[in-house]
Amino acid sequence: MKLTIAHKTCFSYQSMVRQSTQYLRLTPQNSVHQQIISWDLLLPEEAICTTDTWGNVLHVLTLDRPHQEIEIEARGVVDILDEGDSAPDPDCTLSPLVFLRHSPLTQPDAEIVHFARRYYREEAPLVSLERLMGELLLKMPYQPGSTLVTDPAEKVFAAGSGVCQDHSHVFLACCRSLHIPARYVSGYLYTDHVEHVATHAWVEAWVDGSWHSFDITNNTRSTRQHLKLAVGVDYLDACPVRGMRLGGGSENMQAVAAVQLVFSQQ
């Protein structure tokens, strides 16, 4: 399945920003699940390209001149391959064990630990995690606008609703409390459901020597409609755009992402 992606992020500020740095994880990589046909970043200045701790492509955009707005656009064409729901991740040099580490956004409380243990069976880890995924979505229905990206897992779990990053943070907390390495994934989703935005987040859990995908928001292990951008311990490690600045006052951010199916011409 071939997809086109157009993702534009615009920042505007109340007053002039003296200096800003944006960390962009907006470039997908080839894998057994996806092949990049073309990909471009449109930026106001040339960015430094490197690889971060987690193996993601990272562009660092620094603006040293005064500015009151920033426009960042990623666009490209990607072929999503039908290769199942797991991958050995041969290019990653990191041990999966690093993804056992909790973070402030994924620290489980007693309620999350109890919830995870209720549904997990060591003799059937994948089946157990799939059931856990379904039960979590029942407990935390998808509800846009009900949380903030800075809300930790214990808070959104207690609130009983959330969006994809909330589902992912709680599921990560569950997995790690069960001593299962798990990582946050950011990317795009092709879907006909207009209530779900194109930017998306899900989880990969390390079971039996491979990374297995769990999209809690859509209650599926299939990634046949997913394009992976970046991975990390939590949202802050893998979010597409994250920055810092000097000055500028209040900030307004608008992001629009569109993922469309490319139809072959006969």
C-alpha positions, 0 to 999 in steps of 0.5 A, a space after each residue: 500500500 502506497 501512501 502520501 504524507 503531508 505534515 505541516 507545523 506552524 508556530 507563531 509567537 506573541 513577540 519576537 523570539 531571539 533564538 530557537 532550536 527545534 528537534 525534528 523527528 520527522 524522517 522515517 527509515 526503511 524497514 521490513 514494514 516500510 520503504 521510503 520512495 521519497 521524503 523531504 523536509 521544508 525548513 526555514 534554514 538548513 538543519 543539522 542531521 544526526 541520529 539520536 540515542 534511540 536510532 531515530 533520524 534527528 534534524 536540529 533546526 536552530 534559528 539565531 535571528 529574530 523571528 515571530 513564526 516558524 513553519 516546518 513541513 514534511 512530505 513524502 511517499 512511502 510504501 507500506 509492506 504487508 510483513 506481519 505485526 513483528 520485526 527483529 529490528 536488525 539495525 538497532 544496536 540498543 539492547 531491548 532491556 533499555 526499554 524497561 526503564 520507567 519515565 515520569 510519563 510512564 511510571 505505574 502506580 499501584 492501580 496500573 500494576 494491579 490492572 496489568 497483572 490481572 490480565 497477564 499470563 506468562 505462558 501466553 505473553 502475546 495473547 495476554 498483551 492483546 487482551 490487556 490492550 482491549 481491556 485498556 481501551 474499554 477502561 480508557 475510551 478515546 476522547 480528544 481534548 480530555 488530557 494534556 501531552 504532559 499528563 502522566 500515565 497514572 493521571 490519565 488512567 485514573 481519569 478514564 479517557 484519553 488519546 493515543 499518547 495516553 493509551 500508549 503511556 499507560 500500556 508502556 507502564 503496564 508492560 514495564 511493570 510486567 518486566 516486558 521491554 516496551 517502547 513508544 512509537 510515533 508516526 502516521 496512520 491511514 484511516 477512514 475514521 475522520 475522528 482520528 487524526 493522521 499523526 498517531 502513537 502506538 507501542 512496540 513490546 519485545 516478546 520472543 526476540 521481536 518487537 510486536 506492535 500494539 495500537 491501543 487506540 484502534 485495538 489492533 496489532 496490525 501495522 498495515 496502515 501505519 508509518 513509523 517515524 520514531 521510537 523512545 521511552 515515551 512521548 518526549 523521546 519520539 514526538 515529531 517536533 519539540 523545541 526551546 526558545 528565548 523570548 517570544 511570549 505566548 505561543 500558538 501552534 497549529 499542526 495539520 497532517 494528511 495521509 492519503 492512499 495512492 491509487 495505481 494507474 492502470 
